[in-house]
Amino acid sequence: MSEAAAPTRQQQRRVLVQLGASGVVATICYAVITRATSLSQLRPLAATLIATLPFIVAARVALSREAAALSRRALLAVVVLGVVAMRLAVPLGKPTASDDAYRYLWDGRVQAAGHNPYAYPPQHPRLVELRDARFYPNVFRPDLRTVYPGLAEMWFVVAYAISPSGFIGLKLVLLLHDLAALLLLWRLLSQRGLAPARVVLYVWSPLVVVQLYAGCHLDGLIVPWLLACVMWAESRPLLAGAALGASAMVRPITALCGPALALRRPIKEGALAALGFVVAAALCVLPYARAGAKMVESLLVYSKHWQFNGSLFRLLDALLNQKRWFRNALYAGIAAGSLGIGALRRPPRSARMALALALYFAFAPTVYPWYLIAPLALAVLHGSGLLVVALPALASLADLVWLDGVVGGQWSVPTWALLLEYGGLYGLLGYELWRGRRPAAPQRE
């Protein structure tokens, strides 16, 4: 019975061709649209929306029964070729619709000159000799010290050392992290009895390609550490905690996954996970520790005053933002919620980690599309795939802020776009939770 139902070699070849063809079409989309200067700052949005069409085809193929039976060597070759081709299709020059990468490489330049990146803001007279025409004029808020944690800063100086005058070094660092994420996700899927082809849902995602390579955002540096944490979560809690600590030294919000890692297990194992987290974080902080409280100065400013593209935060903001305690209470509530999620019995540990991040983004004051790259990687391990496939297009609607800014003169996402973005995201998340928060069906032998 099972032999009769098994896909033939011809069917498997057809699946590989379909997968490869969808990758080629997506690559062409990126190559053409990211160079369409007439679209100006809307190029990332346009590239994401149009590339979502071949991505849907690729996802449908990857989730099919035939894909589960493919030769792993052939599948891996197609996936890796697609990963490299899609990223090379994006221009290697300056980023689009974002100035974050200029700060990354400015920080790298500061470190290469022997300075602590937390010691002075870019406009400080002590750094005047480092001001160049390439990076410094494009640094956002040069009056503020860097906001980025220690591990991110280490990679910034590596990227700058590779390419002191451009962005190739940064994109190479991101590519290496993407390949590491691919291998880790492949292994996790195999360990869980899921089809390795599901890796396409992350590494070919338009959200990943556009936000990491057109926007040059650092969030790709988080994902391998987060996946390593999941891989070691049950068998090596110390290493899992260390991996999570490393991820938090790129984006501190991943620390909210800590309760899901440390709770619902023997006390000794939970303590080892916590120890690993603290040691890894300390090692990332140590090279910059002489800056003291200056290391978190800008992070505190960001957490108190920034807001963009929030959902539930907007509702609470309208009622309570005049209260001085509002944001502190909000962050305390998110932390308490992550503890509650970590203590749940039913979902697997990685699902609880994803839910903790989802809770944060539901209430966060600031939600840029690239912030969702880390939870996207975790979501590949769970559910039907609908949310993962739709997330790039929905999250990227935040880029319509450029349209609203031009037309209305206000830096805010149009209300209709917010309703579409979050209506879709919450609807699909609710559907996945309704399905029982269980992994997709394992592949058949």
C-alpha positions in Angstrom: 0.0 0.0 0.0 2.7 2.5 1.0 4.9 1.4 -1.9 2.0 2.0 -4.3 1.5 5.5 -2.9 5.2 6.4 -3.0 6.1 9.1 -5.6 7.8 7.8 -8.7 11.2 9.1 -9.8 9.4 11.0 -12.6 7.2 12.7 -10.0 10.2 13.5 -7.8 12.1 15.1 -10.8 9.0 17.1 -11.6 8.9 18.4 -8.0 12.6 19.4 -8.2 12.0 21.2 -11.4 9.0 23.0 -10.0 10.9 24.0 -6.9 13.9 25.2 -9.0 11.7 27.1 -11.4 10.0 29.0 -8.6 13.4 29.9 -7.2 14.5 31.2 -10.6 11.4 33.3 -11.0 11.9 34.7 -7.4 15.5 35.5 -8.2 14.4 37.4 -11.3 11.9 39.3 -9.3 14.6 40.4 -6.8 17.0 41.3 -9.6 14.5 43.5 -11.4 12.5 45.1 -8.7 15.3 46.0 -6.3 16.8 48.0 -9.1 13.6 49.8 -10.1 14.7 53.2 -8.9 11.3 54.7 -9.9 9.8 52.8 -7.0 12.1 54.7 -4.6 11.7 53.6 -1.0 8.8 51.2 -1.9 11.2 48.8 -3.7 11.4 46.4 -0.6 7.6 46.3 -0.4 7.2 45.7 -4.1 9.9 43.1 -4.2 8.4 41.3 -1.3 4.8 41.3 -2.6 5.7 40.2 -6.1 8.3 37.6 -5.0 5.6 36.2 -2.7 3.9 34.7 -5.7 6.7 32.3 -6.7 7.3 31.8 -3.0 3.8 30.4 -2.6 4.5 27.9 -5.4 7.8 26.9 -3.7 6.1 26.5 -0.4 3.3 24.4 -1.8 5.9 22.2 -3.5 8.0 22.0 -0.3 5.0 20.9 1.8 3.8 18.3 -0.7 4.1 14.5 -0.1 6.4 14.2 -3.1 8.9 16.7 -1.6 9.1 14.6 1.5 10.3 11.7 -0.6 13.0 13.6 -2.5 16.7 12.7 -2.4 18.1 14.9 0.3 21.3 15.6 -1.6 19.4 16.8 -4.6 17.0 18.8 -2.5 19.8 20.4 -0.5 21.6 21.4 -3.7 18.5 23.1 -5.2 17.8 24.9 -1.9 21.4 26.1 -1.5 21.6 27.3 -5.1 18.4 29.2 -4.5 19.7 30.8 -1.3 22.8 32.1 -3.0 21.2 33.2 -6.2 18.4 35.1 -4.5 20.8 37.0 -2.3 23.2 37.8 -5.2 20.3 39.1 -7.2 19.9 42.0 -4.7 22.3 44.9 -5.5 25.5 44.7 -3.4 25.6 48.5 -3.0 24.0 50.7 -0.4 20.8 49.5 1.4 17.3 50.5 0.4 14.8 52.3 2.6 16.9 52.0 5.7 20.0 53.6 7.2 20.6 51.1 9.9 23.6 49.5 8.1 25.4 52.8 8.1 25.4 52.7 11.9 26.6 49.1 11.9 29.6 49.9 9.7 30.3 53.2 11.5 30.4 51.2 14.8 32.8 48.8 13.0 34.9 51.7 11.8 35.1 53.1 15.4 36.2 49.8 16.8 38.8 49.3 14.0 40.3 52.6 15.1 40.6 51.4 18.7 37.6 53.1 20.3 34.8 51.6 22.3 31.6 52.0 20.3 29.6 52.8 23.4 32.0 55.5 24.7 31.0 58.4 22.4 28.1 59.2 20.1 29.2 59.6 16.4 29.1 63.4 16.5 31.4 63.6 19.5 34.6 65.6 18.8 36.8 62.6 19.8 35.6 60.8 16.7 36.0 63.7 14.2 38.9 62.1 12.5 36.7 59.0 11.6 34.0 61.0 9.8 33.9 60.0 6.2 31.7 60.7 3.3 30.4 57.1 3.0 29.0 56.2 6.4 28.9 59.2 8.8 26.5 61.4 6.9 23.9 58.6 6.8 24.1 57.6 10.5 20.7 58.1 12.1 20.7 60.1 15.3 24.4 60.8 15.5 23.8 62.4 18.9 23.0 59.0 20.5 25.4 56.2 21.4 25.0 52.9 19.7 22.0 50.8 20.7 23.3 47.4 19.6 24.5 44.7 22.0 28.0 43.2 22.2 27.8 40.2 19.8 26.3 42.5 17.1 29.2 44.9 17.6 31.7 42.1 17.2 30.2 41.2 13.8 30.1 44.9 12.8 33.9 45.2 13.1 34.3 41.9 11.2 32.1 43.2 8.4 34.0 46.5 8.3 37.3 44.7 8.2 36.2 42.7 5.2 34.9 45.7 3.3 35.9 49.1 4.8 34.3 51.1 2.0 31.1 49.3 1.3 28.5 46.8 2.3 29.9 43.5 0.8 31.4 42.5 4.1 28.2 42.9 6.0 26.2 41.0 3.3 28.8 38.2 3.4 28.5 37.9 7.2 24.7 37.7 6.8 25.0 35.1 4.1 27.2 32.9 6.3 24.6 33.1 9.1 21.9 32.2 6.6 23.7 29.1 5.5 24.3 28.2 9.2 20.6 28.7 9.8 19.7 26.5 6.8 21.8 23.6 8.1 20.5 23.9 11.7 16.9 24.1 10.5 17.4 21.2 8.2 18.7 19.1 11.1 15.9 20.2 13.4 13.3 19.3 10.8 14.9 15.9 10.3 15.1 15.2 14.0 11.4 15.9 14.4 10.3 13.7 11.5 9.3 16.7 9.4 10.2 17.0 5.7 13.5 18.9 5.3 12.0 20.7 2.3 10.2 22.9 4.9 13.5 24.7 5.2 12.5 26.6 2.1 9.8 28.4 4.1 12.6 30.3 5.9 15.6 30.5 3.6 13.6 31.4 0.5 11.2 33.7 2.4 10.9 37.1 0.7 11.0 38.6 4.2 14.5 37.2 4.8 15.9 38.0 1.3 14.6 41.5 1.1 15.0 42.7 4.7 18.5 41.2 5.1 20.0 41.9 1.7 18.1 45.0 0.4 17.7 46.5 3.9 20.9 45.0 5.4 19.4 44.4 8.8 21.2 42.5 11.5 18.4 40.1 12.5 19.8 37.3 10.4 22.6 37.2 13.0 20.0 36.0 15.6 18.6 33.0 13.8 21.5 30.4 14.0 21.8 31.0 17.7 18.1 30.7 18.3 17.9 27.5 16.3 21.0 26.1 18.1 19.2 26.8 21.4 16.2 24.8 20.2 18.4 21.9 19.0 20.2 21.7 22.4 17.2 22.5 24.5 16.4 19.0 25.8 19.8 17.3 25.7 22.3 20.1 26.5 20.6 22.8 28.6 23.9 24.6 29.3 24.7 25.0 25.6 21.1 25.9 24.9 21.3 28.7 27.4 24.6 29.9 26.0 23.1 30.0 22.5 20.1 31.9 23.7 22.4 34.3 25.6 24.3 34.9 22.3 21.1 35.6 20.4 20.1 38.2 23.1 23.4 39.9 22.5 22.1 40.7 19.0 18.5 41.4 19.9 17.7 41.5 23.6 14.1 40.5 23.1 15.1 36.9 22.5 15.7 36.8 26.3 11.9 36.4 26.6 12.4 32.8 25.3 14.4 32.1 28.5 11.4 30.9 30.6 10.4 28.5 27.9 13.9 27.1 27.9 14.4 26.9 31.7 10.9 26.0 33.1 9.1 22.6 32.9 12.3 20.6 33.5 14.4 19.4 36.5 15.7 22.3 38.6 19.3 21.4 37.8 18.7 21.6 34.1 16.9 24.9 34.4 19.8 26.3 36.4 22.3 25.1 33.8 20.3 26.8 31.1 20.3 30.1 33.1 24.0 29.8 33.8 24.8 29.3 30.1 22.7 32.4 29.2 24.5 34.5 31.8 28.0 33.3 30.8 27.5 33.8 27.1 26.0 37.3 27.6 28.8 38.3 30.0 31.4 37.2 27.4 29.8 39.4 24.8 29.6 42.4 27.2 33.2 42.0 28.6 35.1 43.5 25.7 33.1 46.7 26.0 32.5 46.7 29.8 34.6 49.8 30.4 31.8 51.9 29.0 29.6 50.9 32.0 26.1 52.3 32.0 26.7 53.9 28.6 26.2 50.5 27.0 22.4 50.6 27.7 21.8 54.4 27.5 20.4 54.4 24.0 18.5 51.2 24.5 16.7 52.9 27.4 15.9 55.9 25.2 14.6 53.6 22.5 12.4 51.6 24.9 10.9 54.8 26.4 10.2 56.9 23.3 10.2 55.0 20.0 7.0 53.7 18.4 6.2 52.5 15.0 3.7 50.0 13.5 2.5 48.7 16.8 -0.9 46.9 17.1 -2.3 46.4 20.6 0.2 49.0 21.8 -1.7 51.6 19.8 -4.9 50.9 21.7 -3.2 51.0 25.0 -1.2 54.1 24.0 -4.4 56.0 23.2 -5.6 55.4 26.8 -2.6 55.3 29.0 0.5 56.8 27.4 0.1 60.0 29.3 0.8 58.0 32.4 4.5 57.9 33.4 4.3 54.3 34.4 2.7 53.1 31.2 5.7 51.6 29.3 7.3 50.2 32.4 4.1 48.4 33.3 3.7 47.2 29.7 7.2 45.7 29.6 6.6 44.1 33.0 3.4 42.6 31.7 5.2 41.2 28.7 7.9 39.6 30.9 5.2 38.1 33.2 3.4 36.8 30.1 6.6 35.1 28.9 6.9 33.4 32.3 3.3 32.2 32.0 4.0 30.9 28.5 7.2 29.2 29.7 5.2 27.3 32.4 2.6 25.9 30.0 2.5 22.1 29.7 1.2 21.3 26.2 3.2 23.1 23.5 6.7 21.9 22.8 9.5 24.1 24.0 10.2 25.7 20.7 6.5 26.6 20.2 6.5 28.2 23.6 9.6 30.2 22.6 7.8 31.4 19.4 4.7 32.3 21.4 6.8 34.4 23.9 8.2 36.4 20.9 4.7 36.7 19.4 3.4 38.1 22.8 6.1 40.7 22.7 5.4 41.8 19.1 1.6 41.9 19.9 2.2 44.6 22.5 5.5 46.1 21.3 5.6 49.9 20.6 7.9 49.3 17.6 7.5 46.5 15.1 9.6 46.8 12.0 9.2 44.0 9.4 12.7 42.6 9.9 12.1 42.1 13.6 9.8 39.2 12.6 12.7 37.2 11.0 13.6 35.3 14.2 10.0 34.2 15.1 9.6 33.3 11.4 12.4 30.7 11.7 10.8 29.1 14.8 7.4 29.1 13.1 8.8 26.9 10.3 9.0 24.1 12.9 5.2 24.3 13.7 1.8 24.5 12.1 0.5 24.2 8.6 2.8 26.8 6.9 0.0 29.3 6.1 1.2 31.9 8.6 4.8 31.5 7.5 3.9 31.9 3.8 1.7 35.0 4.4 3.9 36.7 7.0 6.3 38.4 4.5 3.6 40.1 2.5 1.6 41.1 5.6 4.5 42.4 7.7 6.0 44.3 4.8 2.8 46.5 4.6 4.5 48.6 7.2 6.6 50.0 4.3 3.5 51.9 3.2 4.7 54.4 5.7 6.7 55.8 2.9 3.6 56.4 0.8 1.7 58.0 3.7 4.7 60.1 4.5 4.8 61.5 1.0 1.0 62.0 0.7 0.1 63.1 4.2 3.4 64.3 5.6 3.1 62.0 8.7 5.5 59.2 9.6 2.8 56.6 10.3 1.5 53.5 8.6 -1.9 54.1 7.0 -4.8 52.8 9.2 -6.2 50.6 6.4 -2.7 49.0 6.0 -2.4 48.4 9.8 -5.9 46.7 9.8 -4.9 44.5 6.8 -1.5 43.7 8.3 -2.6 42.7 11.8 -6.0 41.4 10.8 -4.2 38.9 8.6 -1.4 38.1 11.1 -3.7 37.6 14.1 -6.3 35.7 12.0 -3.6 33.2 10.8 -2.0 32.9 14.2 -5.4 32.2 15.7 -6.0 29.5 13.1 -2.7 27.8 13.9 -3.4 27.9 17.6 -6.9 26.5 16.9 -5.3 23.6 15.0 -3.8 22.5 18.3 -0.3 24.1 18.2 1.1 20.9 17.0 3.9 20.3 14.4 3.0 19.4 10.9 2.5 15.8 10.1 5.7 13.8 9.9 6.8 12.5 6.6 5.7 9.0 5.6 8.1 6.2 5.0 
